[in-house]
Amino acid sequence: MTRLEDNLNRVLEEHQHESGLHIIGGRRRLIDRLVELFEGLKQESGQRRLANERDN
């Protein structure tokens, strides 16, 4: 598990305990989807930065 996955898992677990919400299964799947989203955003940001550097 990556650092991002560990942090998301911890925050989600804390939220569940504080709010009394129960997510039946799927927590792992949700974390995987969020990590995929964040990594995609990070990659897009890096690509834009490289494109901007090329244009300058």
Beta strands, then each sheet from edge to edge (+ up, - down):
end
